[in-house]
Amino acid sequence: MTDLEIWQWGLVIASSSLLFIFSPWAKNTNQFFKAVQKKKAPNTFMLMGSLVISWIFAKSITNAANLGLDYGIVGGVAYAGYYFSFIIAGIVIYKMRTQSTYTSIHHFLTSKFGQGAVAVFSILIAIRLFNEVWSNTMVIGSYFGDMGSQAYYGSIILFTLLTLAYVLKGGMSSSIFTDVIQMGLFTVLLVVILWNIFGTETNFTFQETITSGIWSFDMGINLLFAAILQSLSYPFHDPVLTDRGFLSSPKVTLKSFLWAGLVGALCIILFSIIGVYAKSQGLSGQAAVEVGKLFGTVILLVINFIMITSAASTLDSTFSSFSKLLSIDLNLGNTLRFGRLSMIAVAVVGTLPVFFNAEILSATTISGTMIIGLTPIFLFWKSDAPKISFHLSVFCGILFGFLLIFKVFPESLIFTEGKYADLLWVNFWGILSCIILYFIPVWIKK
């Protein structure tokens, strides 16, 4: 084992051990599922930090760096478009809580569309949470060894178990508490990396960053518009995000979500600069890894630690949200024991795709298309739509998702060129179709 590998293993074990030691111990279900500590809900800063770091997935910053390599700064801005989700979710959830008595997304769906809708919705978000496990741990594995190697699989299994250990201790309380620490670490480490990139020894300038991309559809704008379109529905199938929308007061929640959208987008754009720098140096492959190698062991370890930090925050949030989904939202067992067993189950099942070489970017883009049917359900949540409207819209979105997967969408309806053109136009026509189908029963009733 090389010195670098020893340091990498040490970082994983040490960081997870410290988080386990300092994580609060949940003694009741309010602490475990709702992060209530000393009868106080999370404040604006804690909630904002938790939202941001929970969404700065290891796969997200990997994708951001790679998109910076492919398209320059335009790639980073395009991927940051997904953070429009916070603005949409923040406003919709705020209105739900102040203009009605809804206490969760599941409460809204049960009241308006019935148990059948809740069952379908729960399957969609369970798939989402399932994807979050493997798509983030695969990134960690790639820093320890080649895909399929013993070191690759070993690091993934160890990392998953260590993260599971500290979140089992406190549930949502552990997740929120550690998120704040992880957000601070992420910020410091990102500053260290950017300091080196823009240092005097590199001669790389801010001007080069700004002019590094071409603002055209085939060079990243397809993805930007696709991300914005998916943001109309994407946040509502992510309980890691929506669960945090009901923990604090409506005013605190709205402020947290709006700030999280701005800060999260900025973090993604800044991290994509790693890819922009890689492009300027003629590097290829995984942008963050190659830049780390270029600067030497210390910066490579810093980049590794960023990946560990972001992956752990997403993973612990995934475990706590899946536990809440089964225990509270679906009311299968509102006990600490059941909540902890649920976490263990999703950790095991969610790790299985790692052994089948799944594609991490597809976890965002394809799943984002599959759930575009949620767009009218939440944007027009006050409409007088019957139960059938929910199913028409949701299954229409799933249909368009399959059209994208199997690449059978009519080319005559794709009006731009380049990569992600099909993603953009499948989402555009899909959302339009979902909205029309959603309102057809409403129009018939009138």
N, C-alpha and C positions, 0 to 999 in steps of 0.2 A: 504493500500500500504506500503511495507517495505521500509527501508532506502535505500537498494540497488536499488530497482525499482525507487525510487525518483531520485537517482543519475543517473541512466540510462536514464530516460526521460530528465533529465536536460542536460546531455551530448548531446543528439540528438538535442534538441531545441537550446541550446547555440551555438553549433558548426555550425549548419545550419544558425542561425541568423547572426553570425559573418561573414560567407561566403557571405551571402546576402548583408550585409552592405559594405564589401570591394570589392565585385565583380564589374568589370567595367560595365558601362551602354553602350550597343551597340546602336549607333545612326544611323548606316548605315549597308548595307548588307555585306560590306567587314569586318567590325568588328564582325558582328553576325555570318557569315558563314566561314570566313577565319582567324579570330583571328588577324587581322592587327590592331596594336595600334601605333599611332603616326608614321604611314607609315613604321613601322618596323615589320618584321616577327619574330616569336619565335627563340631564339638562341639555341645553342647546348644543354646547360644545361636545359633550360626550356622544350625543346622538348623531351629530354631523360627522364626527370622526369615525364612529362605528359604521355609518352608511358608506363613507368614502372608502375606507380600507376593506370593507366587506365586498365592495364592488371592484376594487383594484385587484382582480384575481391574478394569480401567477400567469395564467394563460392570457389574460388581457394585456399585461405589460409585455409579455413575450410577443403577442400579436402586434402591439403598438410599435415596438422596436423593429419588428420585421416589416411592417408597413412603412415605417420611416426609411428603411433600407430600399424598399421597392419603389416608393412614390415621393420620397422627400417629406418635408413637413406636412404636405397635403395629406399623406397617409395617416399621420398622427391626428390631424384635425378631423379627418373622416371617421376614425375609430372613436374619437372623443364625442362624436355625434350621439352615441348610445347614452351619454350622460344627460341628454335631454329628458331621459326617462324619469330622473329625479324631479324635474320641474313639473312634468305631467302628473306623476303620482302624488307629489306633495299637494298640488292644487286640488286634485280630485278627492283625495282622502280628507283633506281639510274641509271641503264642502260636505262630504258624507257625514263627517262628525259634527259639523255645526248646523247643518240643515236637516239632519235626521238623527236617529238614535243608534245607528249602526256601530258596533264595537269591534268588528273585524270584517275582512273581505268575505269570509264564509257566512257571517251573519247576514250581510247584504244579499248574497246569492240565495241563501235559504229563504229569506223573507220574500224576495222578488220572483225567483224562478224555481224554487222547490228543491227537494232532495236529489232528483235526477241530475239537475244542473251541478249541484255540489259534487256529486260522484264523478262526473266528467271532468270538472275543474280540478278536483283533487288528483285525478290520474295525471293530468297535464303538469301540475306543479311537482308531483312526485318524480316524474320523468326529468323535470328541470333539476331538482335536487340531486337525483341520481347522476346526471351528467356533470354536475359541479364537482363531485368527488373525483372521478377518474380524470377529467380534463385538467384539473389543477395538480393532482399528484403526478401525472405524467410529465409535467414541466419540471418538477423537482427531480424526478428520476433521470431526466436528460442531463442534469448537471453532475450526476454521479457515475454515469456510464452510458454506453451505447444502448439503444433500444434492444431489449431482449437479453441483455447481459445480466449476470448475477448481481452486480452492483446496482444496476438500474432497478430491478425488482426489489432488491433488499432495501434500498433507500425509500422506495414508495411504501412498502409495508411498515417499516420502522416509523417513518414520518406520520403515516396515518394513525398508527397506534399511540404515538406520543401526543398527537393533537387530540385524539379521542380521550385520552386519560384526563387532561385538564378540563375539557368541556363536560365530561361526565361528572366532575366534581361540583360544578355550579350551574350548568345549563346556560340559559340566556344571560344570567348574571356574569358568568365566566366569559361569555362571548363579548358582551358589551365592555367589561372591564379590560380584557386583554386587547380588544380592538383599539382602545385609546393608546395603550402602550405601543402597539404595532404601528399605529398611524404616526406616532412620534418617531419611531425608529425608521420607518419608510422615508419620512421627510428628511431626516438627517443623512441617511444613506444616499438618497437621490441628489442632495446638494453636493456630497462628496464626489459623486460620479460626474456631475455637470461641471464642478470646479476643475476636475482633471481634463475634461473635454475642451473647455474653453481656456485652459491654462496657457501660459506663455510658451510652453514647449511645443504645443500642437499647432499654433498659428491658425486655429479654426475660429471663425468669427460668427457673431450673431447674424451678421448680414448674409453669410453663406447659408445659414439655417433658414432664414426667411425666403431666400430665393432658390431653395433646393428642390422645389417641386413645380409641377405645371398644373395650373388650375383648369383641368379639363376632365370630362366624364371618364375617359379611358385611363386617366392617371390618378384616380382616387375619388372623384366627385360622385361616381356611381355609388360607391360605398357610403359616402357621407349622406346622400339623400335616402338611401336604403335604411341607414341607421336611424335617421330622424323619423322615417315612416314607421319603422318597427318600434320606436320609442312610444308610440301611441298606445301600444298594447303590452310591450315587453315587460315593463315593471310589474304588471299585475299578475304575472304567472311566477313571480319570484318572491316567495315568502320571506327570504332573507331581507328583502327591502320592505315589503308590505307589513310584516310583523312589527317592524320598528315604527310604522306609521300610527300605531295604536298604543304605544307605551307611555308617552308623555302627553301633556295638554295639547289641544289642537294648535294653539299659537306657537308653542315651542317646536312642535312637529313640523309645521309649515316652514318656519325659519331654518330649521335643520336641513330639510329637504332642498330648499332653494340654495343654501350655501353649499350643500353637498354636490349639487349639480355643477356649480361653478368650480369648486375646488377639485372635484374628481376629474372634470374635463381638462383642467390645467395640468394636473398630475400626468394624465395620459399623454398630452401633447409634449410635456417636458421629457417624459421617458422616451418618446419616439425620437427625440434628438439623438439618442444613442444610435439608432438606426441610420439617421441622417449622417452622423459622423462616420459610421461604417461605410456608407455609400461613398463618401468623399475619399475614403482610403482604399476603395476598390475591394472591400471585403465581401464575402458571400457566406451563405449558411445562416445559422442562428445569430442574428445581429448582436444581441447582448453578450452571448458567449464569446464571439470573435473579438468584440471590443475589449472585453475583460482580459482575454489572452494578450491582446495588443499592449495593454497598459501594465500587465504583470499580475503576479499572484494576489497582491493586496486588493486591487480593484476587482479582480475576478471574484474574490471572496466577498467583497461588498455587494456585488451584483447577485451572488448566490444568496447572501443573507436577505436581500430585498425579496427575492423569489420565495425564500422560506417564510419570511414575515407575511407577505401577501397571501401566499397559499394557505398558511395556517389560519389567518383571519377568515378567509372564505370557507375553509373546511369546518372550523368550529361553528361558524354561523349556519352552515348547511346542516350540521348535526343537530343544533338546537332548534332550527326551524322545522326539520323533519319530525323531531320529537313532539313539537307543539302541534304540528299538523295532525298527527295520529291521536295525541292525547287530548287536546283541547278542541281543535276545529272539527274533528270527526268524532270526538267524544268516545274513543275506544278504551280509554283507561286513564283517568285524571289522577295518576299517582307518580311519585318520584321513581319508583321501581320500573313502571311501564315506560316512562319517559327515557330512562337510561337504557333500557333494553332496545328501544326504538333506535337510539343512536348507534348502538352496536350493530344492529341489523343493516342500517343504511351504509355504515362503514364497510361492512363485508360485501354486500351486494354491489355497492358503488365502485369497489375496487376491481371487480371482475373484468370490465372492459379493457383495463390496462393490459391484460394478457392477450388482447385481440387487436392491438395496434390501431386504436381509434384515432380520428383526426380532430385535434383540439379546436381549430377554428370553426368547424362544422357545429360544434356544441353551441356556438352563439348564433351563427347566421341561419342555420336550418331550423333550429328550435324557435328562433325569433320569427320565422315565417309561419311555422306550424300554428302559432297562437295569435295570428293577426285577427282572428275572429273575435278576440276579446275587445277590440277597438271600440265598436259601437256600444258594447255592454257597459263599459266604464265611462267613456266620454259622454254618453247620453244616459247616465244612470238614473236620471229622474224621469225618463220617458215612460209612457204607459204601455210598455211592450209586454206581450204575453210570454208564457214559458217557451213556446215553440220558437220565438225569436232568438233566444239564447242558443238553442241547438242548431238552427239554420246557420247562424253566423259562425259558431265555433267549428262546425264540421265543414263549412265552406273554406275556412282558413286552413284546416288540416288538408283538404283536397289540394289547395294551392301549394302547400308545403310538399306534398308528394309530387306535384308537377315540377317543382324545383329539384327535388332529389333525383328524379328519373330523367330530368332534362327533356321533357316533352311539351314544354310551354311553347305556343306558336311564336316563331321568330318574327312574324309580321307585326306582333304587338310589342316588340322590343325596339325602342326608338333611339337608343344610344349604343355605342360600341365599347369594347374593352371588357376587362375582367369586372365582375359584379354587375354587369348590365342586366343579366337575367335576374339576379337577386333584386335589383331595383324595380324592374317592371313587373315581376311576379308579385312583389309586395304592393305595388301601386294598384294594379288591376284587382288583386286579391282583396285589399282593404275596401276598395270601391264596391266590389261584389258583396262583401260581408255587410257593409252598411245598408245596401239596397235590400238584401235578404232579411236583415234584421227589422227593417221598417215595413216590409210588405204586409205582415200580419196586423201591424198598427193601422196602416192605410185601409186594409180590408175591414177592420172593426168599425172604422169611421163611415 
